[in-house]
Amino acid sequence: MSREYYFHRAGTLISKRKLPFFRIVFISIILTLSSVWAVTAYFGISKEQDRLASNLEISVIIKNNTDTTRIVSLAESLKNYEQIQMVKIISPTLATIEFEKELGEDTDALFNESPFQWLIVFTMKPEYCNHQTVSSILADLGTKSIIEQAVFNDKAAGALFARSTMVLALGLAGATGIIVLFLGFLSYVFRSELLQSPAEWFILQTLGAGRMFIAFPHVLFASSACLIGIAFGGCIAIPIQIASSGSQPWVMDVPFVSIMSAYGTVALLSLSTAIITAFSVSKGK
């Protein structure tokens, strides 16, 4: 009986209170689109961050007159580091050729002898490209007797490390702000709907009805609106994503699991907001 009453009462509320219902649907659509946008933007920024991290090269300058076998051995040992993505050896001859290409002039006219030394150049895996890991590897390399010094663009690296922290902080702050804002709107609209029938609440409480019996139809009312809004928001997000892929191809690479997690999070938070609002209002009656 209770189950039939809950659903019948929720259906009656939907048919009689269309404006609050559509307000909740609209807010849920905006909340869904905002959550998808937040996930997509964070993925795009992280992808760009990974690209920049992959381009950060660390050059290890080898001391003059070092045996080639030892240089190759050091390069092979670097390949065994879990944190390192790519390792390459640059000989003085290769460095001279590259320098001449860039300069457009024969180095013999500039130098009596080649100024270049053997180099081992490596890049970090994006997930390990942070100040602590890079410092640890450089400290380890400092113990190798054949190494003269290790150099890299410390300003670019510092900006990269700072940006990584900033992206995480801003991403979390932005997502939290959007969710809190629209959940506040949702709670306000739902609370207004609940307060439209004070006489009904009074009669039911006078007859001894519990808070669950009174509030649950309204929870079903709000939940139905939220789920419809999430479904519409998801349908709207798909063509927007496809249209954006023309100028930003990477948007099609956003993991499906991440998008579904955004939908699930919106559904869970919306349902929680509806339940908390309904029972808080019924408690105050």
KEKE-3310 file (N, C-alpha, C; in steps of 0.2 Angstrom, whole numbers, plus 5000, padded with zeros to 4 digits):
npx = (5004:5009:5020:5013:5005:5016:5021:5009:5006:5018:5016:5005:5009:5019:5010:5003:5011:5020:5028:5038:5044:5049:5058:5067:5072:5078:5088:5095:5099:5108:5118:5122:5128:5138:5146:5151:5158:5167:5174:5179:5187:5196:5202:5208:5217:5225:5230:5238:5247:5254:5259:5268:5276:5282:5291:5301:5317:5331:5348:5363:5379:5394:5410:5425:5435:5430:5427:5418:5411:5407:5399:5388:5384:5379:5369:5360:5357:5350:5338:5332:5326:5310:5304:5308:5306:5311:5327:5342:5358:5369:5382:5398:5400:5387:5381:5388:5384:5370:5371:5377:5367:5357:5364:5368:5381:5398:5406:5419:5425:5422:5427:5443:5444:5432:5419:5410:5403:5401:5384:5370:5353:5338:5320:5306:5293:5276:5268:5278:5284:5289:5295:5301:5304:5312:5323:5327:5332:5342:5351:5355:5362:5372:5381:5388:5404:5408:5401:5399:5391:5373:5360:5346:5331:5328:5319:5308:5305:5302:5290:5282:5281:5274:5263:5257:5252:5244:5234:5228:5223:5215:5206:5199:5194:5186:5177:5170:5165:5155:5147:5142:5135:5125:5118:5114:5105:5096:5091:5085:5074:5067:5064:5055:5045:5041:5036:5024:5012:5007:4995:4992:5003:5001:4989:4992:5002:4994:4986:4995:5005:5021:5038:5044:5034:5027:5037:5043:5036:5038:5052:5053:5047:5056:5068:5064:5063:5076:5083:5078:5083:5096:5097:5093:5103:5114:5111:5112:5125:5132:5131:5137:5150:5154:5153:5163:5174:5179:5188:5195:5201:5205:5194:5186:5193:5191:5189:5176:5172:5175:5166:5154:5155:5154:5141:5135:5139:5133:5120:5120:5123:5112:5101:5104:5104:5090:5084:5089:5085:5071:5068:5073:5064:5052:5055:5055:5042)
npy = (4994:5006:5008:5009:5021:5030:5031:5035:5047:5054:5055:5063:5075:5078:5081:5091:5101:5107:5118:5119:5106:5107:5117:5110:5100:5108:5114:5102:5099:5109:5107:5094:5097:5105:5097:5088:5097:5101:5089:5086:5098:5097:5085:5089:5099:5091:5083:5092:5096:5084:5083:5094:5090:5078:5084:5090:5090:5082:5084:5075:5079:5071:5068:5073:5061:5050:5032:5025:5013:5014:5025:5020:5010:5018:5024:5013:5009:5020:5018:5008:5014:5017:5029:5036:5040:5041:5038:5044:5044:5056:5059:5068:5071:5070:5080:5091:5091:5094:5106:5113:5113:5121:5133:5135:5136:5131:5123:5122:5134:5141:5136:5129:5116:5103:5109:5101:5088:5071:5067:5062:5061:5062:5060:5062:5052:5057:5056:5056:5067:5078:5089:5083:5069:5072:5079:5068:5059:5067:5068:5055:5053:5062:5055:5047:5044:5048:5058:5075:5086:5088:5095:5106:5115:5124:5135:5133:5120:5123:5131:5121:5112:5120:5123:5111:5108:5119:5117:5105:5111:5121:5114:5106:5116:5123:5113:5110:5122:5124:5113:5115:5127:5124:5114:5121:5129:5119:5114:5125:5127:5115:5115:5126:5120:5110:5118:5122:5116:5117:5114:5101:5094:5097:5090:5077:5075:5077:5066:5056:5052:5047:5055:5049:5044:5056:5063:5056:5054:5067:5066:5057:5064:5075:5067:5061:5072:5076:5065:5065:5077:5074:5065:5072:5082:5074:5069:5082:5085:5076:5080:5092:5089:5082:5092:5100:5093:5096:5107:5104:5090:5081:5080:5070:5060:5059:5049:5036:5031:5042:5051:5045:5043:5057:5059:5050:5055:5067:5062:5056:5066:5075:5067:5065:5078:5080:5071:5075:5089:5087:5079:5088:5099:5092:5089:5101:5105)
npz = (5000:5004:4995:4983:4986:4987:4974:4967:4973:4970:4956:4955:4961:4951:4940:4945:4949:4938:4935:4946:4944:4931:4933:4941:4932:4923:4930:4933:4920:4917:4928:4924:4911:4916:4924:4915:4906:4915:4918:4905:4902:4912:4908:4896:4900:4907:4898:4890:4899:4901:4888:4888:4899:4893:4884:4891:4892:4900:4900:4901:4903:4898:4905:4897:4887:4891:4891:4878:4880:4894:4893:4886:4894:4905:4899:4896:4909:4914:4906:4913:4924:4931:4931:4919:4903:4889:4882:4875:4866:4862:4852:4850:4837:4831:4838:4833:4819:4821:4826:4816:4807:4813:4814:4801:4796:4794:4807:4808:4804:4814:4826:4832:4837:4840:4851:4858:4869:4874:4876:4886:4884:4892:4894:4906:4912:4910:4922:4932:4932:4941:4954:4965:4961:4949:4956:4964:4954:4948:4959:4961:4949:4951:4958:4949:4942:4929:4925:4921:4922:4925:4915:4913:4907:4920:4923:4915:4919:4933:4931:4925:4935:4945:4938:4937:4950:4952:4942:4947:4959:4955:4946:4955:4964:4955:4950:4962:4966:4956:4957:4971:4969:4960:4966:4977:4971:4967:4979:4984:4975:4976:4990:4990:4983:4992:5002:4997:5001:5015:5022:5019:5024:5038:5040:5038:5047:5059:5058:5061:5053:5048:5046:5035:5027:5023:5017:5007:4994:4989:4987:4977:4967:4965:4962:4950:4942:4942:4936:4924:4919:4920:4910:4898:4898:4896:4883:4876:4878:4870:4855:4856:4860:4849:4839:4844:4842:4829:4830:4841:4842:4853:4862:4859:4865:4878:4892:4892:4904:4913:4909:4912:4926:4929:4927:4936:4948:4948:4948:4961:4970:4968:4971:4985:4989:4987:4996:5009:5009:5009:5021:5030:5029:5032:5046:5051:5051)
capx = (5000:5014:5023:5008:5004:5021:5021:5003:5007:5023:5013:5000:5014:5022:5005:5000:5017:5024:5034:5044:5046:5053:5064:5072:5074:5082:5094:5099:5103:5114:5122:5125:5133:5144:5150:5154:5162:5173:5178:5182:5192:5202:5206:5212:5222:5230:5234:5243:5252:5258:5263:5274:5281:5286:5295:5306:5323:5337:5354:5368:5385:5399:5417:5430:5440:5426:5426:5411:5407:5404:5393:5382:5382:5375:5362:5356:5355:5344:5332:5329:5322:5303:5301:5311:5302:5315:5334:5346:5365:5371:5389:5400:5399:5380:5380:5391:5380:5364:5373:5378:5360:5354:5368:5369:5388:5402:5409:5427:5426:5421:5431:5448:5442:5424:5417:5405:5405:5396:5378:5364:5347:5332:5314:5302:5286:5272:5266:5283:5288:5288:5301:5304:5307:5318:5328:5330:5336:5348:5355:5358:5367:5378:5386:5392:5410:5409:5396:5402:5385:5366:5357:5339:5328:5325:5314:5303:5303:5298:5284:5278:5279:5269:5257:5253:5249:5239:5229:5224:5219:5209:5201:5195:5190:5181:5171:5167:5161:5150:5142:5139:5131:5119:5115:5110:5099:5091:5089:5080:5068:5064:5061:5049:5040:5039:5032:5018:5007:5007:4989:4993:5008:4998:4984:4995:5005:4989:4984:5000:5009:5028:5041:5045:5027:5026:5042:5045:5033:5042:5059:5052:5046:5063:5072:5062:5065:5084:5085:5076:5087:5103:5097:5093:5110:5119:5109:5114:5132:5135:5132:5141:5156:5155:5154:5169:5180:5182:5193:5198:5200:5206:5188:5184:5197:5189:5187:5169:5171:5175:5159:5149:5157:5151:5133:5134:5141:5127:5114:5120:5122:5105:5097:5106:5101:5083:5082:5091:5080:5064:5068:5074:5058:5047:5057:5053:5035)
capy = (5000:5012:5009:5012:5028:5034:5033:5038:5054:5057:5056:5068:5081:5080:5083:5097:5106:5107:5123:5117:5100:5109:5120:5105:5097:5113:5114:5096:5099:5113:5104:5089:5099:5108:5092:5085:5102:5101:5083:5087:5103:5094:5080:5093:5102:5086:5080:5097:5095:5078:5084:5098:5086:5074:5088:5092:5086:5083:5083:5073:5080:5066:5070:5071:5055:5044:5027:5024:5008:5016:5029:5016:5007:5022:5025:5007:5009:5025:5015:5004:5018:5017:5036:5039:5038:5040:5040:5044:5046:5061:5060:5075:5072:5071:5087:5096:5091:5097:5113:5117:5114:5126:5139:5136:5137:5125:5124:5122:5141:5145:5133:5125:5109:5103:5111:5097:5082:5066:5069:5057:5065:5058:5063:5059:5050:5063:5055:5056:5074:5083:5092:5078:5064:5074:5080:5062:5056:5071:5067:5049:5054:5066:5050:5044:5048:5050:5064:5082:5089:5087:5102:5106:5122:5124:5139:5129:5114:5126:5133:5115:5109:5124:5123:5104:5109:5124:5114:5101:5115:5125:5110:5104:5122:5125:5108:5110:5128:5123:5108:5118:5132:5122:5110:5126:5131:5113:5113:5131:5126:5109:5117:5130:5115:5107:5122:5124:5112:5117:5111:5094:5092:5097:5085:5070:5074:5076:5059:5052:5050:5048:5059:5045:5044:5062:5066:5051:5056:5073:5064:5054:5070:5078:5062:5060:5078:5076:5059:5067:5082:5071:5061:5077:5085:5069:5070:5088:5085:5072:5084:5098:5086:5080:5098:5103:5089:5098:5111:5101:5083:5077:5080:5063:5055:5059:5042:5035:5030:5048:5055:5041:5045:5063:5058:5046:5060:5072:5059:5054:5072:5077:5063:5066:5085:5080:5068:5080:5094:5084:5077:5094:5102:5089:5089:5108:5106)
capz = (5000:5005:4989:4978:4988:4986:4967:4965:4976:4966:4950:4956:4962:4944:4936:4947:4950:4933:4935:4950:4941:4925:4936:4944:4926:4920:4934:4932:4914:4918:4932:4920:4906:4919:4926:4909:4904:4920:4916:4898:4903:4916:4904:4891:4903:4909:4892:4888:4904:4899:4882:4891:4903:4889:4881:4896:4892:4904:4897:4905:4900:4900:4905:4891:4887:4894:4887:4875:4884:4900:4892:4884:4900:4909:4896:4897:4916:4914:4903:4918:4928:4930:4930:4913:4897:4883:4883:4869:4866:4857:4851:4848:4829:4830:4840:4828:4813:4822:4827:4809:4803:4816:4813:4794:4794:4796:4813:4807:4803:4821:4832:4831:4838:4842:4858:4860:4872:4874:4880:4887:4885:4893:4896:4911:4910:4913:4929:4937:4930:4947:4957:4970:4957:4945:4960:4966:4949:4947:4965:4960:4943:4954:4961:4944:4941:4922:4923:4922:4925:4922:4914:4910:4908:4927:4924:4912:4924:4938:4929:4924:4942:4948:4934:4938:4956:4951:4938:4951:4964:4951:4944:4961:4966:4950:4950:4969:4966:4951:4960:4976:4967:4957:4971:4981:4967:4967:4986:4985:4971:4979:4996:4988:4981:4998:5006:4994:5003:5022:5025:5018:5029:5044:5041:5038:5054:5064:5057:5064:5047:5049:5041:5029:5023:5021:5013:5001:4987:4986:4985:4971:4963:4964:4959:4943:4938:4941:4932:4917:4918:4918:4903:4893:4898:4892:4876:4874:4878:4864:4849:4858:4860:4842:4836:4846:4840:4823:4832:4847:4842:4859:4866:4858:4868:4885:4894:4893:4911:4916:4908:4916:4933:4930:4927:4942:4953:4948:4951:4968:4974:4967:4976:4992:4991:4988:5003:5015:5009:5011:5028:5034:5029:5036:5053:5054:5051)
cpx = (5004:5017:5019:5006:5010:5022:5015:5004:5012:5020:5009:5004:5016:5016:5002:5005:5022:5030:5040:5048:5051:5059:5070:5076:5079:5089:5099:5103:5109:5120:5126:5130:5139:5149:5154:5159:5169:5177:5182:5188:5198:5206:5210:5218:5228:5234:5239:5248:5256:5262:5269:5279:5285:5291:5301:5312:5328:5343:5360:5375:5391:5406:5421:5434:5437:5426:5419:5407:5404:5398:5387:5379:5377:5369:5357:5353:5349:5338:5328:5325:5315:5301:5303:5308:5306:5323:5338:5353:5366:5379:5392:5399:5392:5378:5382:5387:5373:5365:5374:5372:5357:5357:5368:5376:5392:5406:5416:5429:5426:5426:5437:5447:5435:5423:5412:5407:5399:5390:5373:5358:5342:5326:5310:5296:5282:5270:5271:5287:5286:5295:5305:5307:5313:5324:5332:5335:5343:5353:5359:5363:5373:5383:5390:5398:5411:5405:5399:5396:5378:5363:5350:5337:5325:5319:5307:5300:5299:5291:5279:5276:5273:5263:5253:5249:5243:5233:5225:5220:5213:5204:5196:5191:5184:5175:5167:5162:5154:5144:5138:5134:5124:5115:5111:5104:5093:5088:5083:5074:5064:5061:5055:5044:5037:5034:5026:5012:5007:5001:4990:4998:5005:4993:4987:4999:5000:4986:4989:5005:5017:5031:5043:5039:5026:5031:5044:5042:5037:5049:5058:5051:5052:5067:5070:5064:5073:5086:5084:5081:5094:5103:5097:5100:5115:5118:5112:5121:5135:5136:5137:5149:5158:5157:5161:5175:5183:5188:5197:5197:5201:5199:5185:5188:5196:5186:5179:5168:5171:5168:5154:5149:5154:5144:5131:5134:5135:5121:5114:5119:5115:5100:5098:5103:5093:5081:5084:5086:5073:5063:5069:5068:5053:5049:5054:5046:5032)
cpy = (5006:5014:5012:5019:5032:5036:5036:5046:5057:5059:5062:5075:5083:5083:5090:5103:5106:5112:5121:5111:5102:5113:5115:5102:5102:5114:5108:5096:5103:5110:5098:5091:5102:5103:5089:5090:5102:5095:5084:5092:5100:5089:5084:5096:5097:5083:5085:5097:5089:5079:5089:5094:5081:5078:5091:5088:5087:5080:5081:5074:5075:5070:5068:5065:5050:5038:5026:5018:5010:5021:5025:5012:5011:5024:5019:5007:5014:5022:5011:5008:5018:5024:5039:5036:5036:5042:5039:5047:5051:5061:5067:5076:5073:5078:5092:5097:5095:5104:5117:5118:5120:5133:5140:5138:5132:5127:5125:5129:5145:5142:5129:5118:5109:5104:5106:5090:5077:5068:5062:5061:5061:5063:5059:5057:5055:5062:5056:5063:5079:5084:5086:5072:5066:5076:5073:5059:5060:5069:5060:5049:5058:5061:5047:5048:5050:5056:5070:5086:5087:5094:5101:5113:5122:5129:5136:5123:5117:5128:5127:5112:5113:5124:5116:5105:5114:5121:5109:5105:5118:5120:5108:5110:5123:5120:5108:5116:5127:5118:5111:5123:5129:5117:5115:5128:5125:5113:5119:5129:5120:5111:5122:5125:5112:5111:5125:5121:5112:5113:5104:5091:5092:5092:5078:5069:5073:5069:5054:5049:5052:5053:5056:5045:5050:5065:5062:5053:5062:5071:5061:5059:5073:5073:5061:5066:5078:5071:5061:5072:5079:5068:5066:5080:5080:5069:5076:5088:5081:5076:5090:5095:5084:5087:5101:5099:5091:5103:5109:5094:5079:5076:5073:5058:5055:5052:5042:5034:5037:5052:5051:5043:5052:5063:5055:5051:5065:5069:5058:5060:5075:5073:5064:5073:5084:5077:5072:5086:5092:5083:5083:5098:5099:5089:5096:5109:5104)
cpz = (5000:4998:4983:4980:4986:4978:4964:4967:4972:4959:4950:4957:4955:4940:4938:4948:4944:4933:4939:4947:4935:4927:4938:4938:4923:4924:4934:4926:4914:4922:4928:4915:4910:4921:4920:4906:4909:4919:4910:4899:4907:4912:4899:4894:4905:4903:4889:4893:4903:4893:4884:4895:4899:4885:4885:4896:4897:4901:4902:4901:4903:4900:4899:4892:4891:4889:4885:4878:4890:4899:4890:4890:4905:4906:4897:4905:4917:4911:4908:4923:4926:4928:4923:4907:4891:4885:4876:4870:4861:4857:4849:4841:4828:4832:4836:4822:4815:4823:4821:4806:4806:4814:4805:4792:4797:4802:4813:4806:4809:4826:4829:4832:4841:4849:4861:4863:4871:4878:4880:4888:4886:4895:4902:4909:4914:4920:4934:4936:4936:4950:4961:4966:4953:4950:4963:4961:4948:4953:4964:4954:4946:4957:4956:4942:4934:4920:4925:4925:4922:4921:4911:4911:4915:4927:4921:4916:4930:4937:4928:4930:4945:4945:4936:4945:4955:4947:4942:4956:4960:4949:4950:4964:4961:4950:4957:4969:4961:4954:4966:4974:4964:4962:4976:4978:4967:4974:4987:4981:4974:4986:4995:4986:4987:5002:5003:4997:5011:5025:5024:5023:5036:5045:5042:5045:5059:5064:5059:5059:5049:5044:5034:5024:5020:5015:5006:4994:4984:4984:4978:4965:4960:4960:4952:4939:4937:4936:4924:4915:4916:4911:4897:4893:4895:4885:4873:4873:4872:4858:4850:4858:4853:4838:4838:4844:4833:4825:4837:4847:4848:4863:4865:4862:4876:4887:4895:4901:4915:4915:4912:4923:4934:4931:4934:4948:4954:4951:4958:4972:4973:4971:4983:4994:4992:4994:5009:5015:5012:5018:5033:5035:5033:5044:5056:5054:5058)
residu = (MET:SER:ARG:GLU:TYR:TYR:PHE:HIS:ARG:ALA:GLY:THR:LEU:ILE:SER:LYS:ARG:LYS:LEU:PRO:PHE:PHE:ARG:ILE:VAL:PHE:ILE:SER:ILE:ILE:LEU:THR:LEU:SER:SER:VAL:TRP:ALA:VAL:THR:ALA:TYR:PHE:GLY:ILE:SER:LYS:GLU:GLN:ASP:ARG:LEU:ALA:SER:ASN:LEU:GLU:ILE:SER:VAL:ILE:ILE:LYS:ASN:ASN:THR:ASP:THR:THR:ARG:ILE:VAL:SER:LEU:ALA:GLU:SER:LEU:LYS:ASN:TYR:GLU:GLN:ILE:GLN:MET:VAL:LYS:ILE:ILE:SER:PRO:THR:LEU:ALA:THR:ILE:GLU:PHE:GLU:LYS:GLU:LEU:GLY:GLU:ASP:THR:ASP:ALA:LEU:PHE:ASN:GLU:SER:PRO:PHE:GLN:TRP:LEU:ILE:VAL:PHE:THR:MET:LYS:PRO:GLU:TYR:CYS:ASN:HIS:GLN:THR:VAL:SER:SER:ILE:LEU:ALA:ASP:LEU:GLY:THR:LYS:SER:ILE:ILE:GLU:GLN:ALA:VAL:PHE:ASN:ASP:LYS:ALA:ALA:GLY:ALA:LEU:PHE:ALA:ARG:SER:THR:MET:VAL:LEU:ALA:LEU:GLY:LEU:ALA:GLY:ALA:THR:GLY:ILE:ILE:VAL:LEU:PHE:LEU:GLY:PHE:LEU:SER:TYR:VAL:PHE:ARG:SER:GLU:LEU:LEU:GLN:SER:PRO:ALA:GLU:TRP:PHE:ILE:LEU:GLN:THR:LEU:GLY:ALA:GLY:ARG:MET:PHE:ILE:ALA:PHE:PRO:HIS:VAL:LEU:PHE:ALA:SER:SER:ALA:CYS:LEU:ILE:GLY:ILE:ALA:PHE:GLY:GLY:CYS:ILE:ALA:ILE:PRO:ILE:GLN:ILE:ALA:SER:SER:GLY:SER:GLN:PRO:TRP:VAL:MET:ASP:VAL:PRO:PHE:VAL:SER:ILE:MET:SER:ALA:TYR:GLY:THR:VAL:ALA:LEU:LEU:SER:LEU:SER:THR:ALA:ILE:ILE:THR:ALA:PHE:SER:VAL:SER:LYS:GLY:LYS)
# end
